[in-house]
Each structure stands twice: as structure tokens, then as C-alpha cells.
Amino acid sequence: MDSQRLAVPDPATYRFAVFCCSFKMELGSTPDHALALFADEAMAKRYGAWMWPSTFEVVDRLAQPEATD
């Protein structure tokens, strides 16, 4: 493969992280890692729904945390 034809990925480009959320089915005891990153939220949701229809979550990595009072 000609690596000169591949751009170096910039993590900041991939704003939306998809998690399978195995804990929702009591299949995991450790925190889930993101399994895919996408630049587009709609694509992230389609991928999550295709792979893990009842348990996935899409997280916006650049969203500001909600303030708690």
C-alpha cells in the first residue's frame, strides 16, 4: 500500500464517538471504550444503530459538560 496517498488522521476532526454500551445488557464490568469515531453525527448514529441497535450511544466529544447546581 502506498502510504504517501493516505492523509494523517487528525483526532479533532472526529467529533462523535460511538459506544456499544455492553453494560446496558450486563455484559461488561469495565468502562466501555469508543469503538468508532465520526466527523458527522448522523453517520455515527446510523453506524451505532446498525451494529448495536438497542444499546449504542453517540457522544459529542466537544460538547460542554452540563453545569450542576
VOBA-1610 file (N, C-alpha, C; in pm, whole numbers, padded with zeros to 5 digits, always signed):
BEGIN
Met+00084-00117+00000Met+00000+00000+00000Met+00090+00124+00000Asp+00050+00223-00076Asp+00125+00347-00087Asp+00081+00443+00024Ser+00156+00449+00135Ser+00118+00532+00249Ser+00127+00681+00218Gln+00195+00720+00114Gln+00201+00860+00076Gln+00066+00911+00028Arg-00025+00823-00008Arg-00157+00861-00057Arg-00260+00869+00055Leu-00219+00840+00179Leu-00310+00843+00293Leu-00281+00964+00380Ala-00384+01041+00411Ala-00366+01157+00498Ala-00352+01111+00642Val-00276+01184+00719Val-00261+01155+00861Val-00390+01200+00931Pro-00459+01109+01001Pro-00585+01147+01067Pro-00563+01250+01177Asp-00651+01346+01182Asp-00649+01447+01288Asp-00763+01414+01384Pro-00733+01371+01507Pro-00839+01332+01601Pro-00943+01440+01625Ala-00906+01566+01612Ala-01002+01675+01634Ala-01113+01675+01529Thr-01088+01614+01414Thr-01187+01607+01307Thr-01302+01515+01344Tyr-01275+01415+01426Tyr-01373+01312+01458Tyr-01441+01344+01590Arg-01547+01422+01581Arg-01614+01479+01698Arg-01703+01379+01771Phe-01762+01283+01700Phe-01864+01196+01758Phe-01810+01055+01781Ala-01819+01010+01906Ala-01771+00877+01944Ala-01891+00783+01962Val-01878+00661+01912Val-01985+00560+01924Val-01941+00454+02024Phe-02027+00429+02120Phe-02004+00327+02223Phe-02109+00218+02208Cys-02071+00091+02228Cys-02168-00018+02218Cys-02249-00034+02346Cys-02196+00012+02458Cys-02263+00010+02588Cys-02302-00131+02634Ser-02204-00218+02644Ser-02228-00355+02690Ser-02286-00359+02831Phe-02260-00255+02910Phe-02312-00253+03047Phe-02464-00252+03049Lys-02528-00205+02943Lys-02674-00199+02938Lys-02737-00338+02934Met-02657-00436+02895Met-02705-00575+02891Met-02631-00659+02994Glu-02567-00591+03089Glu-02490-00657+03195Glu-02385-00753+03139Leu-02318-00708+03032Leu-02215-00790+02968Leu-02074-00743+03000Gly-02062-00632+03067Gly-01928-00582+03097Gly-01921-00520+03234Ser-01804-00529+03293Ser-01785-00470+03425Ser-01685-00354+03421Thr-01621-00336+03309Thr-01526-00226+03294Thr-01587-00119+03202Pro-01539+00004+03209Pro-01592+00108+03121Pro-01574+00073+02974Asp-01676+00101+02895Asp-01668+00077+02750Asp-01580+00183+02685His-01502+00142+02588His-01422+00234+02507His-01502+00268+02382Ala-01475+00385+02326Ala-01536+00420+02198Ala-01488+00321+02093Leu-01580+00273+02011Leu-01544+00174+01909Leu-01534+00234+01770Ala-01584+00357+01754Ala-01574+00424+01624Ala-01584+00574+01648Leu-01516+00650+01563Leu-01521+00796+01567Leu-01567+00846+01431Phe-01651+00947+01433Phe-01706+01003+01310Phe-01701+01155+01314Ala-01688+01217+01198Ala-01696+01362+01187Ala-01841+01408+01183Asp-01931+01321+01142Asp-02072+01355+01122Asp-02160+01278+01221Glu-02247+01349+01293Glu-02332+01286+01394Glu-02431+01186+01334Ala-02489+01220+01220Ala-02586+01129+01157Ala-02521+00997+01118Met-02399+01003+01067Met-02328+00880+01032Met-02297+00798+01157Ala-02261+00864+01265Ala-02232+00794+01390Ala-02357+00721+01439Lys-02471+00789+01432Lys-02596+00727+01478Lys-02636+00611+01388Arg-02618+00624+01257Arg-02650+00512+01166Arg-02562+00392+01195Tyr-02435+00416+01214Tyr-02342+00307+01244Tyr-02379+00238+01376Gly-02405+00317+01479Gly-02443+00260+01609Gly-02571+00179+01600Ala-02670+00230+01529Ala-02798+00160+01513Ala-02781+00031+01433Trp-02689+00031+01340Trp-02664-00089+01259Trp-02591-00196+01339Met-02493-00154+01419Met-02412-00251+01493Met-02474-00295+01625Trp-02531-00201+01702Trp-02584-00231+01835Trp-02718-00159+01852Pro-02823-00204+01784Pro-02948-00128+01776Pro-03012-00090+01909Ser-02996-00169+02012Ser-03068-00139+02136Ser-02979-00084+02248Thr-02849-00074+02225Thr-02762-00033+02335Thr-02665+00080+02304Phe-02646+00118+02180Phe-02540+00213+02147Phe-02569+00353+02200Glu-02462+00430+02214Glu-02472+00573+02245Glu-02370+00648+02162Val-02409+00767+02118Val-02319+00856+02046Val-02290+00974+02139Val-02162+01004+02157Val-02120+01111+02247Val-02048+01218+02165Asp-02089+01341+02183Asp-02023+01454+02120Asp-01901+01489+02205Arg-01783+01462+02152Arg-01660+01482+02229Arg-01630+01628+02258Leu-01691+01720+02184Leu-01664+01862+02202Leu-01774+01934+02280Ala-01877+01863+02320Ala-01986+01925+02395Ala-01936+01970+02531Gln-01989+02081+02575Gln-01954+02133+02707Gln-02029+02052+02812Pro-01963+02015+02922Pro-02033+01943+03029Pro-02144+02031+03087Glu-02254+01967+03124Glu-02365+02040+03184Glu-02329+02082+03326Ala-02363+02204+03358Ala-02337+02254+03494Ala-02438+02196+03590Thr-02391+02155+03707Thr-02480+02104+03810Thr-02485+02203+03925Asp-02604+02231+03973Asp-02620+02326+04084Asp-02652+02254+04211
//
